[in-house]
């Protein structure tokens, strides 16, 4: 375990401030050449799933490589932390691919089936396709929150199903135990309100697009994430309950011990959603670097009045070692 120094000013230290500002639109103001260069892309996976993404290429040939960015639950390729991180990396000379998980961003129409966090195969296949299309140039993967969980599970799978040109993985504020994270969300009025609003909106869109398949009326009026999950699973999945569903994408104990792709995990002691104790119990591989910061909140790690993400510098250092 390593601990690099992040020492934000006093007004940025509260976890709630860090967490709120991580997604605040003000951080994304100003020119963003990554967005100017973006070209929409739809990837069709081996199982026929279609995922929406955006590729931003550098104007000139280069050898720095491509970074794939994965957002968190109910975020998107257009989330503030994705746009600001992508801008930083693009300005640093990297190509950037922002991948939407199923039913995130404007992608609800692409698949009849609804999103579940256990759907690793389609995300893994998308990352593999993006990497293979680079024809030998280095590819890096960075995920946030639930996207960080996906990134770690991809790293674990790569130990037995390598993606040849995937050289580095960074996971920021990853969900390790979704059962605990759900309780934390439900017990925080501000965070709960944020996720309820976004999830309800997503379900309404899905129901409107596929009314013959979905009726979420008995789900939309529930006022906590756990009960909404229970009702959704009961009606539209093979899972008996939320705990069994959460277990299938939980990362604990020795789950990351076999990772062979160089991987960096960044979390904060004061994360209001992800208990830091989960990270102390992880047994990681020699190729995995775990950084636990005292401050940073969830997806924050903002270090000054410009609201830049400290983790961006960690990414650049990691990617320089490819």
Number of C-alpha atoms within 10 A of each C-alpha: 11 10 12 9 12 15 17 19 12 8 10 22 19 15 21 19 16 26 21 15 22 26 19 14 13 11 17 19 11 7 9 16 16 25 17 10 16 17 13 11 15 16 18 16 18 12 9 10 19 20 23 23 24 21 21 23 21 18 9 6 9 12 11 16 22 27 28 23 27 29 26 26 16 21 24 25 24 20 18 21 26 25 22 24 20 28 21 20 20 22 14 11 19 24 25 28 26 25 29 26 30 25 24 22 18 15 18 24 15 15 16 14 16 13 13 14 17 14 14 17 15 21 22 20 19 24 24 20 16 19 24 16 10 13 9 13 16 19 28 25 27 26 24 26 24 24 27 27 27 28 29 28 19 25 29 19 20 19 14 11 11 15 21 13 19 26 20 23 26 27 28 26 28 28 28 24 19 24 18 15 17 19 15 17 22 20 13 13 11 12 17 18 15 13 18 21 12 13 18 18 13 17 20 17 16 23 16 14 14 16 12 8 13 18 16 18 11 10 18 18 11 15 13 18 18 18 15 21 18 17 18 18 17 14 14 12 13 9 15 12 17 19 14 12 21 21 14 13 22 17 21 17 13 12 16 20 15 19 22 19 22 21 25 20 22 24 29 24 18 21 22 19 24 26 19 19 9 15 24 13 11 17 15 20 17 13 14 22 17 18 18 22 21 18 24 34 29 28 25 29 32 27 20 15 10 8 19 19 21 18 22 17 13 16 21 13 11 18 23 10 9 15
